[in-house]
Amino acid sequence: MFTGIVEETGRVVAFARGAEAWRLEVAAHVVATDVAVGDSVAVNGCCLTVARRMGEILFFDVLEETRRLTNFSVLMPGAAVNLERAMCADGRLGGHFVTGHIDGTGVAEVFEPRGKDHFLRVRGPADCGRLLVVKGSVAVDGVSLTVAEVQGDAFAVWLIPHTLAATNLGARRAGEAVNLEFDLLAKHVEKLLASRPA
């Protein structure tokens, strides 16, 4: 379980198909100091298991399905990725409950400065609008954000200067893919309501 509060941006060292899985290598400074093999780390919001650690380089095995269903499919060496270690039970929950299970990718439609803040509008997967509510939460590339607008399957968020500086969202451009995880509570409520007899 994560909070959507990114601890640092790491850099992709390599991402290539291995004999048994895709192998992702990420250079990290903060996160690498306190993880062990088997620990969970959210990489662009996707929960991955540390398979090996060599100094500040973390190694992850990535399933083909994970690569296909996330923006990992376009990761290249040098790319910045958001990193967050699994939350501690006795820690603060600064964002919202984020599982690290990506629901799909969206496309940044508009990303522009408006005053000192930045406006980001994302077009999500088909029919995702049912899981979005104004003032609710959504994780974009693992960053916990507050939904400001919802129009069908598109939603907008506002980014403060700190978020732009502390995450990889500051380097995003219109047309790029972002990983999306919708609010866990919304998904459970939807399933419960769908299972009620008519």
Backbone as JSON Lines, residues from 0, in Angstrom:
{"i":0,"aa":"M","n":[0.85,-1.19,0.0],"ca":[0.0,0.0,0.0],"c":[0.89,1.24,0.0]}
{"i":1,"aa":"F","n":[0.45,2.26,-0.75],"ca":[1.22,3.5,-0.89],"c":[0.31,4.68,-0.58]}
{"i":2,"aa":"T","n":[0.88,5.88,-0.62],"ca":[0.1,7.09,-0.31],"c":[0.01,8.05,-1.48]}
{"i":3,"aa":"G","n":[0.8,7.83,-2.51],"ca":[0.81,8.76,-3.63],"c":[1.68,9.98,-3.38]}
{"i":4,"aa":"I","n":[2.47,9.95,-2.31],"ca":[3.43,11.02,-2.03],"c":[4.8,10.55,-2.51]}
{"i":5,"aa":"V","n":[5.23,11.05,-3.64],"ca":[6.48,10.59,-4.27],"c":[7.66,11.0,-3.42]}
{"i":6,"aa":"E","n":[8.58,10.04,-3.2],"ca":[9.76,10.33,-2.38],"c":[10.91,10.89,-3.21]}
{"i":7,"aa":"E","n":[11.02,10.45,-4.44],"ca":[12.06,10.96,-5.32],"c":[11.78,10.5,-6.75]}
{"i":8,"aa":"T","n":[12.43,11.16,-7.69],"ca":[12.41,10.67,-9.06],"c":[13.72,9.94,-9.31]}
{"i":9,"aa":"G","n":[13.59,8.69,-9.74],"ca":[14.76,7.92,-10.12],"c":[14.97,8.01,-11.62]}
{"i":10,"aa":"R","n":[16.05,7.42,-12.09],"ca":[16.36,7.42,-13.53],"c":[16.46,6.0,-14.02]}
{"i":11,"aa":"V","n":[15.81,5.73,-15.15],"ca":[15.89,4.41,-15.75],"c":[17.3,4.21,-16.29]}
{"i":12,"aa":"V","n":[17.95,3.15,-15.83],"ca":[19.28,2.79,-16.32],"c":[19.14,1.89,-17.53]}
{"i":13,"aa":"A","n":[18.24,0.91,-17.44],"ca":[18.01,-0.01,-18.55],"c":[16.63,-0.64,-18.38]}
{"i":14,"aa":"F","n":[16.05,-1.01,-19.51],"ca":[14.77,-1.72,-19.5],"c":[14.75,-2.6,-20.74]}
{"i":15,"aa":"A","n":[14.92,-3.89,-20.52],"ca":[15.06,-4.82,-21.65],"c":[14.43,-6.16,-21.31]}
{"i":16,"aa":"R","n":[14.08,-6.9,-22.33],"ca":[13.5,-8.22,-22.15],"c":[14.59,-9.19,-21.68]}
{"i":17,"aa":"G","n":[14.31,-9.91,-20.6],"ca":[15.23,-10.92,-20.1],"c":[14.74,-12.3,-20.45]}
{"i":18,"aa":"A","n":[15.42,-13.32,-19.94],"ca":[15.05,-14.7,-20.24],"c":[13.69,-15.06,-19.66]}
{"i":19,"aa":"E","n":[13.36,-14.52,-18.48],"ca":[12.1,-14.88,-17.82],"c":[11.12,-13.72,-17.71]}
{"i":20,"aa":"A","n":[11.6,-12.49,-17.79],"ca":[10.72,-11.32,-17.66],"c":[11.48,-10.11,-18.19]}
{"i":21,"aa":"W","n":[10.76,-9.0,-18.31],"ca":[11.44,-7.75,-18.6],"c":[12.21,-7.33,-17.34]}
{"i":22,"aa":"R","n":[13.39,-6.78,-17.51],"ca":[14.2,-6.35,-16.39],"c":[14.33,-4.84,-16.41]}
{"i":23,"aa":"L","n":[13.83,-4.2,-15.35],"ca":[13.92,-2.75,-15.21],"c":[14.97,-2.41,-14.18]}
{"i":24,"aa":"E","n":[15.9,-1.55,-14.55],"ca":[16.95,-1.09,-13.64],"c":[16.77,0.41,-13.43]}
{"i":25,"aa":"V","n":[16.68,0.81,-12.16],"ca":[16.43,2.21,-11.83],"c":[17.48,2.7,-10.85]}
{"i":26,"aa":"A","n":[18.07,3.83,-11.14],"ca":[19.01,4.47,-10.22],"c":[18.21,5.35,-9.26]}
{"i":27,"aa":"A","n":[18.4,5.11,-7.97],"ca":[17.68,5.87,-6.94],"c":[18.66,6.22,-5.84]}
{"i":28,"aa":"H","n":[18.41,7.34,-5.2],"ca":[19.29,7.75,-4.1],"c":[18.6,7.53,-2.76]}
{"i":29,"aa":"V","n":[17.46,8.15,-2.56],"ca":[16.75,8.08,-1.29],"c":[16.15,6.69,-1.07]}
{"i":30,"aa":"V","n":[15.37,6.24,-2.04],"ca":[14.65,4.97,-1.89],"c":[15.62,3.79,-1.75]}
{"i":31,"aa":"A","n":[16.74,3.83,-2.45],"ca":[17.67,2.69,-2.43],"c":[18.36,2.52,-1.08]}
{"i":32,"aa":"T","n":[18.35,3.55,-0.24],"ca":[19.05,3.45,1.04],"c":[18.31,2.59,2.05]}
{"i":33,"aa":"D","n":[17.02,2.34,1.8],"ca":[16.23,1.67,2.82],"c":[15.27,0.65,2.23]}
{"i":34,"aa":"V","n":[15.73,-0.12,1.24],"ca":[14.91,-1.2,0.7],"c":[15.74,-2.47,0.67]}
{"i":35,"aa":"A","n":[15.03,-3.59,0.72],"ca":[15.67,-4.89,0.64],"c":[15.01,-5.7,-0.46]}
{"i":36,"aa":"V","n":[15.66,-6.75,-0.87],"ca":[15.07,-7.65,-1.86],"c":[13.73,-8.15,-1.32]}
{"i":37,"aa":"G","n":[12.71,-8.09,-2.16],"ca":[11.37,-8.5,-1.75],"c":[10.47,-7.34,-1.36]}
{"i":38,"aa":"D","n":[11.05,-6.16,-1.12],"ca":[10.23,-5.0,-0.76],"c":[9.46,-4.47,-1.97]}
{"i":39,"aa":"S","n":[8.36,-3.8,-1.7],"ca":[7.55,-3.19,-2.75],"c":[7.92,-1.73,-2.92]}
{"i":40,"aa":"V","n":[8.03,-1.32,-4.18],"ca":[8.29,0.07,-4.53],"c":[7.34,0.44,-5.66]}
{"i":41,"aa":"A","n":[6.69,1.58,-5.54],"ca":[5.84,2.08,-6.62],"c":[6.72,2.84,-7.6]}
{"i":42,"aa":"V","n":[6.7,2.38,-8.85],"ca":[7.46,3.02,-9.93],"c":[6.44,3.6,-10.91]}
{"i":43,"aa":"N","n":[6.37,4.92,-10.98],"ca":[5.3,5.59,-11.74],"c":[3.94,5.07,-11.32]}
{"i":44,"aa":"G","n":[3.82,4.77,-10.02],"ca":[2.56,4.32,-9.47],"c":[2.3,2.84,-9.56]}
{"i":45,"aa":"C","n":[3.17,2.1,-10.21],"ca":[3.0,0.66,-10.39],"c":[3.81,-0.09,-9.34]}
{"i":46,"aa":"C","n":[3.14,-0.92,-8.54],"ca":[3.8,-1.67,-7.48],"c":[4.69,-2.75,-8.07]}
{"i":47,"aa":"L","n":[5.98,-2.65,-7.8],"ca":[6.96,-3.64,-8.27],"c":[7.74,-4.17,-7.08]}
{"i":48,"aa":"T","n":[8.27,-5.38,-7.22],"ca":[9.06,-6.01,-6.16],"c":[10.54,-5.87,-6.47]}
{"i":49,"aa":"V","n":[11.31,-5.45,-5.49],"ca":[12.76,-5.34,-5.66],"c":[13.33,-6.75,-5.79]}
{"i":50,"aa":"A","n":[13.9,-7.05,-6.96],"ca":[14.47,-8.38,-7.21],"c":[15.95,-8.43,-6.84]}
{"i":51,"aa":"R","n":[16.61,-7.28,-6.93],"ca":[18.03,-7.2,-6.6],"c":[18.38,-5.75,-6.38]}
{"i":52,"aa":"R","n":[19.4,-5.52,-5.58],"ca":[19.88,-4.16,-5.34],"c":[21.39,-4.16,-5.42]}
{"i":53,"aa":"M","n":[21.94,-3.21,-6.15],"ca":[23.39,-3.08,-6.25],"c":[23.72,-1.6,-6.05]}
{"i":54,"aa":"G","n":[24.07,-1.26,-4.81],"ca":[24.31,0.14,-4.48],"c":[23.03,0.93,-4.65]}
{"i":55,"aa":"E","n":[23.07,1.94,-5.51],"ca":[21.9,2.77,-5.74],"c":[21.08,2.32,-6.95]}
{"i":56,"aa":"I","n":[21.37,1.14,-7.47],"ca":[20.61,0.6,-8.6],"c":[19.65,-0.46,-8.09]}
{"i":57,"aa":"L","n":[18.36,-0.27,-8.39],"ca":[17.33,-1.25,-8.03],"c":[16.91,-2.01,-9.27]}
{"i":58,"aa":"F","n":[16.75,-3.32,-9.12],"ca":[16.37,-4.18,-10.23],"c":[14.97,-4.73,-9.98]}
{"i":59,"aa":"F","n":[14.11,-4.65,-10.99],"ca":[12.75,-5.15,-10.9],"c":[12.45,-6.07,-12.08]}
{"i":60,"aa":"D","n":[11.72,-7.15,-11.82],"ca":[11.19,-7.98,-12.9],"c":[9.81,-7.45,-13.25]}
{"i":61,"aa":"V","n":[9.55,-7.28,-14.54],"ca":[8.28,-6.71,-15.0],"c":[7.62,-7.7,-15.94]}
{"i":62,"aa":"L","n":[6.38,-8.06,-15.64],"ca":[5.63,-8.96,-16.5],"c":[5.3,-8.28,-17.82]}
{"i":63,"aa":"E","n":[5.12,-9.09,-18.86],"ca":[4.73,-8.54,-20.16],"c":[3.4,-7.8,-20.05]}
{"i":64,"aa":"E","n":[2.46,-8.34,-19.27],"ca":[1.17,-7.68,-19.1],"c":[1.33,-6.32,-18.44]}
{"i":65,"aa":"T","n":[2.2,-6.23,-17.45],"ca":[2.45,-4.94,-16.79],"c":[3.03,-3.94,-17.77]}
{"i":66,"aa":"R","n":[3.99,-4.38,-18.56],"ca":[4.6,-3.48,-19.55],"c":[3.56,-3.0,-20.56]}
{"i":67,"aa":"R","n":[2.68,-3.9,-20.96],"ca":[1.68,-3.57,-21.97],"c":[0.6,-2.63,-21.45]}
{"i":68,"aa":"L","n":[0.21,-2.78,-20.19],"ca":[-0.91,-2.03,-19.64],"c":[-0.52,-0.73,-18.94]}
{"i":69,"aa":"T","n":[0.76,-0.41,-18.94],"ca":[1.24,0.8,-18.29],"c":[2.07,1.63,-19.27]}
{"i":70,"aa":"N","n":[2.53,2.78,-18.82],"ca":[3.41,3.57,-19.69],"c":[4.84,3.05,-19.68]}
{"i":71,"aa":"F","n":[5.06,1.9,-19.05],"ca":[6.38,1.26,-19.12],"c":[6.73,0.9,-20.56]}
{"i":72,"aa":"S","n":[5.71,0.72,-21.4],"ca":[5.96,0.32,-22.78],"c":[6.77,1.37,-23.54]}
{"i":73,"aa":"V","n":[6.84,2.59,-23.03],"ca":[7.61,3.64,-23.71],"c":[8.81,4.09,-22.87]}
{"i":74,"aa":"L","n":[9.13,3.36,-21.78],"ca":[10.27,3.76,-20.95],"c":[11.59,3.55,-21.71]}
{"i":75,"aa":"M","n":[12.44,4.54,-21.61],"ca":[13.76,4.49,-22.24],"c":[14.82,4.83,-21.18]}
{"i":76,"aa":"P","n":[16.06,4.37,-21.37],"ca":[17.12,4.76,-20.45],"c":[17.2,6.29,-20.32]}
{"i":77,"aa":"G","n":[17.35,6.74,-19.09],"ca":[17.41,8.17,-18.81],"c":[16.09,8.77,-18.39]}
{"i":78,"aa":"A","n":[14.99,8.04,-18.61],"ca":[13.67,8.56,-18.26],"c":[13.54,8.71,-16.75]}
{"i":79,"aa":"A","n":[12.86,9.77,-16.32],"ca":[12.6,9.98,-14.89],"c":[11.36,9.2,-14.51]}
{"i":80,"aa":"V","n":[11.42,8.49,-13.37],"ca":[10.28,7.74,-12.87],"c":[10.04,8.1,-11.41]}
{"i":81,"aa":"N","n":[8.77,8.22,-11.04],"ca":[8.4,8.53,-9.66],"c":[8.57,7.29,-8.8]}
{"i":82,"aa":"L","n":[9.17,7.45,-7.62],"ca":[9.42,6.33,-6.72],"c":[8.82,6.6,-5.35]}
{"i":83,"aa":"E","n":[8.21,5.56,-4.8],"ca":[7.69,5.63,-3.42],"c":[7.79,4.24,-2.81]}
{"i":84,"aa":"R","n":[8.38,4.18,-1.61],"ca":[8.39,2.92,-0.86],"c":[7.02,2.67,-0.26]}
{"i":85,"aa":"A","n":[6.72,1.4,0.03],"ca":[5.44,1.07,0.67],"c":[5.33,1.82,1.98]}
{"i":86,"aa":"M","n":[4.1,2.24,2.31],"ca":[3.9,3.04,3.51],"c":[4.09,2.2,4.77]}
{"i":87,"aa":"C","n":[4.55,2.83,5.82],"ca":[4.66,2.19,7.13],"c":[3.34,2.37,7.86]}
{"i":88,"aa":"A","n":[2.94,1.35,8.62],"ca":[1.65,1.4,9.32],"c":[1.6,2.52,10.35]}
{"i":89,"aa":"D","n":[2.76,2.95,10.83],"ca":[2.77,3.99,11.86],"c":[3.12,5.37,11.29]}
{"i":90,"aa":"G","n":[3.07,5.48,9.94],"ca":[3.44,6.75,9.32],"c":[2.22,7.6,9.0]}
{"i":91,"aa":"R","n":[2.49,8.82,8.51],"ca":[1.42,9.72,8.12],"c":[0.91,9.34,6.73]}
{"i":92,"aa":"L","n":[-0.38,9.51,6.53],"ca":[-0.99,9.28,5.22],"c":[-1.26,10.65,4.6]}
{"i":93,"aa":"G","n":[-0.27,11.14,3.87],"ca":[-0.38,12.5,3.34],"c":[-1.21,12.61,2.08]}
{"i":94,"aa":"G","n":[-1.34,11.5,1.32],"ca":[-2.11,11.54,0.07],"c":[-3.42,10.8,0.25]}
{"i":95,"aa":"H","n":[-3.54,9.66,-0.42],"ca":[-4.7,8.79,-0.25],"c":[-4.24,7.35,-0.42]}
{"i":96,"aa":"F","n":[-5.1,6.39,-0.12],"ca":[-4.7,4.99,-0.25],"c":[-4.5,4.65,-1.73]}
{"i":97,"aa":"V","n":[-3.28,4.27,-2.07],"ca":[-2.91,3.9,-3.43],"c":[-2.36,2.47,-3.38]}
{"i":98,"aa":"T","n":[-2.93,1.58,-4.17],"ca":[-2.52,0.17,-4.11],"c":[-1.32,-0.14,-4.99]}
{"i":99,"aa":"G","n":[-1.08,0.68,-6.0],"ca":[-0.01,0.37,-6.94],"c":[-0.47,-0.54,-8.06]}
{"i":100,"aa":"H","n":[-1.78,-0.76,-8.15],"ca":[-2.35,-1.58,-9.22],"c":[-2.95,-0.63,-10.26]}
{"i":101,"aa":"I","n":[-2.27,-0.46,-11.35],"ca":[-2.66,0.5,-12.37],"c":[-3.94,0.05,-13.07]}
{"i":102,"aa":"D","n":[-4.9,0.96,-13.17],"ca":[-6.17,0.64,-13.84],"c":[-6.08,0.81,-15.35]}
{"i":103,"aa":"G","n":[-5.14,1.59,-15.81],"ca":[-4.97,1.82,-17.24],"c":[-4.14,3.07,-17.45]}
{"i":104,"aa":"T","n":[-3.91,3.38,-18.71],"ca":[-3.17,4.6,-19.02],"c":[-4.12,5.66,-19.56]}
{"i":105,"aa":"G","n":[-3.74,6.89,-19.36],"ca":[-4.45,8.02,-19.93],"c":[-3.49,8.81,-20.78]}
{"i":106,"aa":"V","n":[-4.01,9.79,-21.47],"ca":[-3.18,10.66,-22.31],"c":[-3.33,12.09,-21.83]}
{"i":107,"aa":"A","n":[-2.22,12.75,-21.61],"ca":[-2.25,14.16,-21.23],"c":[-2.73,14.97,-22.43]}
{"i":108,"aa":"E","n":[-3.9,15.57,-22.3],"ca":[-4.47,16.35,-23.41],"c":[-4.03,17.81,-23.36]}
{"i":109,"aa":"V","n":[-4.04,18.37,-22.16],"ca":[-3.63,19.77,-21.97],"c":[-2.72,19.82,-20.76]}
{"i":110,"aa":"F","n":[-1.58,20.47,-20.91],"ca":[-0.69,20.69,-19.78],"c":[-0.07,22.06,-19.97]}
{"i":111,"aa":"E","n":[-0.52,23.02,-19.15],"ca":[-0.08,24.38,-19.37],"c":[-0.06,25.17,-18.07]}
{"i":112,"aa":"P","n":[0.82,26.18,-17.99],"ca":[0.82,27.05,-16.81],"c":[-0.38,27.98,-16.84]}
{"i":113,"aa":"R","n":[-0.97,28.15,-15.68],"ca":[-2.03,29.13,-15.5],"c":[-1.71,29.87,-14.21]}
{"i":114,"aa":"G","n":[-1.12,31.05,-14.36],"ca":[-0.59,31.75,-13.2],"c":[0.65,31.03,-12.71]}
{"i":115,"aa":"K","n":[0.75,30.8,-11.41],"ca":[1.9,30.1,-10.86],"c":[1.69,28.59,-10.81]}
{"i":116,"aa":"D","n":[0.47,28.15,-11.07],"ca":[0.15,26.73,-11.04],"c":[0.06,26.18,-12.46]}
{"i":117,"aa":"H","n":[-0.04,24.87,-12.56],"ca":[-0.16,24.22,-13.86],"c":[-1.46,23.41,-13.91]}
{"i":118,"aa":"F","n":[-2.09,23.45,-15.06],"ca":[-3.35,22.76,-15.31],"c":[-3.06,21.54,-16.17]}
{"i":119,"aa":"L","n":[-3.51,20.38,-15.72],"ca":[-3.32,19.13,-16.47],"c":[-4.68,18.48,-16.69]}
{"i":120,"aa":"R","n":[-5.01,18.25,-17.96],"ca":[-6.22,17.5,-18.28],"c":[-5.81,16.19,-18.93]}
{"i":121,"aa":"V","n":[-6.39,15.1,-18.42],"ca":[-6.04,13.75,-18.88],"c":[-7.29,13.08,-19.43]}
{"i":122,"aa":"R","n":[-7.16,12.46,-20.59],"ca":[-8.21,11.62,-21.14],"c":[-7.93,10.19,-20.7]}
{"i":123,"aa":"G","n":[-8.82,9.63,-19.89],"ca":[-8.62,8.29,-19.35],"c":[-9.19,7.22,-20.24]}
{"i":124,"aa":"P","n":[-9.11,5.96,-19.79],"ca":[-9.68,4.85,-20.56],"c":[-11.19,4.99,-20.68]}
{"i":125,"aa":"A","n":[-11.77,4.31,-21.66],"ca":[-13.21,4.38,-21.89],"c":[-13.98,4.0,-20.63]}
{"i":126,"aa":"D","n":[-14.97,4.8,-20.3],"ca":[-15.91,4.57,-19.2],"c":[-15.28,4.75,-17.81]}
{"i":127,"aa":"C","n":[-14.13,5.41,-17.74],"ca":[-13.51,5.62,-16.42],"c":[-14.16,6.75,-15.66]}
{"i":128,"aa":"G","n":[-14.93,7.59,-16.35],"ca":[-15.54,8.75,-15.7],"c":[-16.44,8.38,-14.53]}
{"i":129,"aa":"R","n":[-16.97,7.16,-14.54],"ca":[-17.85,6.72,-13.45],"c":[-17.09,6.59,-12.14]}
{"i":130,"aa":"L","n":[-15.75,6.53,-12.19],"ca":[-14.92,6.37,-10.99],"c":[-14.33,7.7,-10.51]}
{"i":131,"aa":"L","n":[-14.71,8.78,-11.17],"ca":[-14.14,10.08,-10.85],"c":[-15.2,11.02,-10.28]}
{"i":132,"aa":"V","n":[-14.82,11.77,-9.29],"ca":[-15.72,12.76,-8.7],"c":[-14.89,14.0,-8.36]}
{"i":133,"aa":"V","n":[-15.47,15.17,-8.59],"ca":[-14.77,16.41,-8.26],"c":[-14.46,16.43,-6.76]}
{"i":134,"aa":"K","n":[-13.25,16.8,-6.44],"ca":[-12.68,16.81,-5.09],"c":[-12.31,15.41,-4.59]}
{"i":135,"aa":"G","n":[-12.48,14.41,-5.44],"ca":[-12.02,13.06,-5.1],"c":[-10.55,12.91,-5.44]}
{"i":136,"aa":"S","n":[-10.03,11.71,-5.26],"ca":[-8.6,11.47,-5.49],"c":[-8.36,10.59,-6.71]}
{"i":137,"aa":"V","n":[-7.22,10.81,-7.33],"ca":[-6.75,9.98,-8.43],"c":[-5.22,9.97,-8.36]}
{"i":138,"aa":"A","n":[-4.61,8.86,-8.74],"ca":[-3.15,8.79,-8.8],"c":[-2.72,8.85,-10.26]}
{"i":139,"aa":"V","n":[-1.88,9.82,-10.6],"ca":[-1.35,9.99,-11.95],"c":[0.15,9.74,-11.88]}
{"i":140,"aa":"D","n":[0.61,8.68,-12.54],"ca":[2.02,8.26,-12.43],"c":[2.43,8.12,-10.96]}
{"i":141,"aa":"G","n":[1.48,7.67,-10.14],"ca":[1.77,7.44,-8.73],"c":[1.66,8.65,-7.84]}
{"i":142,"aa":"V","n":[1.27,9.79,-8.4],"ca":[1.16,11.03,-7.61],"c":[-0.29,11.21,-7.18]}
{"i":143,"aa":"S","n":[-0.53,11.33,-5.89],"ca":[-1.87,11.56,-5.36],"c":[-2.3,12.98,-5.69]}
{"i":144,"aa":"L","n":[-3.41,13.1,-6.45],"ca":[-3.89,14.4,-6.87],"c":[-5.4,14.51,-6.62]}
{"i":145,"aa":"T","n":[-5.86,15.75,-6.5],"ca":[-7.28,16.02,-6.29],"c":[-7.92,16.38,-7.62]}
{"i":146,"aa":"V","n":[-9.01,15.69,-7.93],"ca":[-9.73,15.93,-9.18],"c":[-10.43,17.29,-9.1]}
{"i":147,"aa":"A","n":[-10.16,18.15,-10.09],"ca":[-10.77,19.48,-10.11],"c":[-11.96,19.56,-11.06]}
{"i":148,"aa":"E","n":[-11.92,18.78,-12.14],"ca":[-13.0,18.79,-13.13],"c":[-13.17,17.38,-13.68]}
{"i":149,"aa":"V","n":[-14.4,17.04,-14.05],"ca":[-14.67,15.77,-14.74],"c":[-15.6,16.06,-15.91]}
{"i":150,"aa":"Q","n":[-15.19,15.64,-17.09],"ca":[-16.01,15.76,-18.3],"c":[-15.95,14.44,-19.03]}
{"i":151,"aa":"G","n":[-16.97,13.61,-18.83],"ca":[-16.96,12.29,-19.44],"c":[-15.81,11.46,-18.9]}
{"i":152,"aa":"D","n":[-14.94,11.01,-19.77],"ca":[-13.78,10.21,-19.36],"c":[-12.51,11.05,-19.26]}
{"i":153,"aa":"A","n":[-12.67,12.36,-19.27],"ca":[-11.53,13.26,-19.09],"c":[-11.66,13.94,-17.74]}
{"i":154,"aa":"F","n":[-10.52,14.2,-17.12],"ca":[-10.53,14.9,-15.84],"c":[-9.35,15.86,-15.8]}
{"i":155,"aa":"A","n":[-9.46,16.83,-14.92],"ca":[-8.4,17.82,-14.78],"c":[-7.92,17.89,-13.33]}
{"i":156,"aa":"V","n":[-6.65,18.19,-13.17],"ca":[-6.04,18.42,-11.86],"c":[-5.17,19.66,-11.95]}
{"i":157,"aa":"W","n":[-4.91,20.26,-10.8],"ca":[-4.0,21.4,-10.71],"c":[-2.73,20.94,-10.02]}
{"i":158,"aa":"L","n":[-1.59,21.38,-10.53],"ca":[-0.3,21.0,-9.97],"c":[0.4,22.22,-9.4]}
{"i":159,"aa":"I","n":[0.8,22.12,-8.15],"ca":[1.54,23.2,-7.51],"c":[3.02,23.1,-7.87]}
{"i":160,"aa":"P","n":[3.77,24.18,-7.71],"ca":[5.2,24.15,-8.05],"c":[5.97,23.0,-7.37]}
{"i":161,"aa":"H","n":[5.64,22.69,-6.12],"ca":[6.35,21.6,-5.44],"c":[6.17,20.27,-6.17]}
{"i":162,"aa":"T","n":[4.95,19.98,-6.62],"ca":[4.69,18.73,-7.34],"c":[5.48,18.69,-8.64]}
{"i":163,"aa":"L","n":[5.55,19.8,-9.33],"ca":[6.31,19.86,-10.57],"c":[7.79,19.6,-10.32]}
{"i":164,"aa":"A","n":[8.3,20.09,-9.2],"ca":[9.73,19.94,-8.9],"c":[10.06,18.57,-8.33]}
{"i":165,"aa":"A","n":[9.14,17.98,-7.57],"ca":[9.44,16.75,-6.84],"c":[9.05,15.47,-7.58]}
{"i":166,"aa":"T","n":[8.36,15.59,-8.72],"ca":[7.92,14.42,-9.46],"c":[8.28,14.57,-10.94]}
{"i":167,"aa":"N","n":[8.0,13.53,-11.71],"ca":[8.28,13.62,-13.14],"c":[7.17,14.32,-13.92]}
{"i":168,"aa":"L","n":[6.11,14.75,-13.24],"ca":[5.01,15.4,-13.94],"c":[5.42,16.74,-14.55]}
{"i":169,"aa":"G","n":[6.42,17.37,-13.97],"ca":[6.88,18.64,-14.49],"c":[7.44,18.55,-15.9]}
{"i":170,"aa":"A","n":[7.87,17.35,-16.29],"ca":[8.44,17.17,-17.62],"c":[7.44,16.59,-18.61]}
{"i":171,"aa":"R","n":[6.22,16.34,-18.18],"ca":[5.2,15.78,-19.07],"c":[4.81,16.77,-20.17]}
{"i":172,"aa":"R","n":[4.43,16.23,-21.3],"ca":[3.98,17.04,-22.42],"c":[2.64,16.5,-22.91]}
{"i":173,"aa":"A","n":[1.84,17.35,-23.53],"ca":[0.58,16.9,-24.11],"c":[0.85,15.78,-25.1]}
{"i":174,"aa":"G","n":[0.02,14.75,-25.04],"ca":[0.17,13.59,-25.93],"c":[0.87,12.42,-25.28]}
{"i":175,"aa":"E","n":[1.5,12.63,-24.13],"ca":[2.21,11.55,-23.46],"c":[1.27,10.71,-22.6]}
{"i":176,"aa":"A","n":[1.64,9.45,-22.42],"ca":[0.84,8.52,-21.62],"c":[1.21,8.63,-20.15]}
{"i":177,"aa":"V","n":[0.19,8.53,-19.3],"ca":[0.4,8.52,-17.85],"c":[-0.34,7.33,-17.26]}
{"i":178,"aa":"N","n":[0.24,6.75,-16.2],"ca":[-0.42,5.65,-15.49],"c":[-1.5,6.22,-14.59]}
{"i":179,"aa":"L","n":[-2.64,5.52,-14.55],"ca":[-3.77,5.98,-13.73],"c":[-4.21,4.89,-12.78]}
{"i":180,"aa":"E","n":[-4.43,5.29,-11.53],"ca":[-5.1,4.42,-10.57],"c":[-6.24,5.22,-9.94]}
{"i":181,"aa":"F","n":[-7.45,4.71,-10.12],"ca":[-8.63,5.38,-9.59],"c":[-8.84,5.01,-8.14]}
{"i":182,"aa":"D","n":[-9.62,5.8,-7.45],"ca":[-9.82,5.64,-6.02],"c":[-10.38,4.26,-5.68]}
{"i":183,"aa":"L","n":[-9.75,3.6,-4.73],"ca":[-10.13,2.25,-4.33],"c":[-11.56,2.2,-3.82]}
{"i":184,"aa":"L","n":[-11.95,3.2,-3.04],"ca":[-13.31,3.24,-2.5],"c":[-14.34,3.31,-3.62]}
{"i":185,"aa":"A","n":[-14.06,4.14,-4.63],"ca":[-14.99,4.27,-5.77],"c":[-15.15,2.94,-6.48]}
{"i":186,"aa":"K","n":[-14.08,2.19,-6.63],"ca":[-14.16,0.89,-7.33],"c":[-14.97,-0.12,-6.53]}
{"i":187,"aa":"H","n":[-14.82,-0.11,-5.21],"ca":[-15.59,-1.04,-4.37],"c":[-17.07,-0.67,-4.36]}
{"i":188,"aa":"V","n":[-17.36,0.62,-4.24],"ca":[-18.75,1.05,-4.22],"c":[-19.42,0.69,-5.54]}
{"i":189,"aa":"E","n":[-18.72,0.91,-6.64],"ca":[-19.29,0.58,-7.95],"c":[-19.62,-0.92,-8.04]}
{"i":190,"aa":"K","n":[-18.72,-1.76,-7.58],"ca":[-18.97,-3.2,-7.64],"c":[-20.15,-3.61,-6.75]}
{"i":191,"aa":"L","n":[-20.2,-3.03,-5.57],"ca":[-21.31,-3.35,-4.66],"c":[-22.65,-2.94,-5.26]}
{"i":192,"aa":"L","n":[-22.69,-1.76,-5.86],"ca":[-23.94,-1.3,-6.45],"c":[-24.33,-2.13,-7.66]}
{"i":193,"aa":"A","n":[-23.34,-2.56,-8.42],"ca":[-23.62,-3.36,-9.62],"c":[-24.15,-4.75,-9.26]}
{"i":194,"aa":"S","n":[-23.79,-5.23,-8.06],"ca":[-24.2,-6.58,-7.68],"c":[-25.57,-6.6,-6.99]}
{"i":195,"aa":"R","n":[-26.15,-5.43,-6.73],"ca":[-27.47,-5.38,-6.09],"c":[-28.55,-5.82,-7.08]}
{"i":196,"aa":"P","n":[-29.53,-6.59,-6.61],"ca":[-30.61,-7.0,-7.51],"c":[-31.42,-5.8,-7.97]}
{"i":197,"aa":"A","n":[-31.91,-5.88,-9.2],"ca":[-32.66,-4.75,-9.78],"c":[-34.03,-4.59,-9.13]}
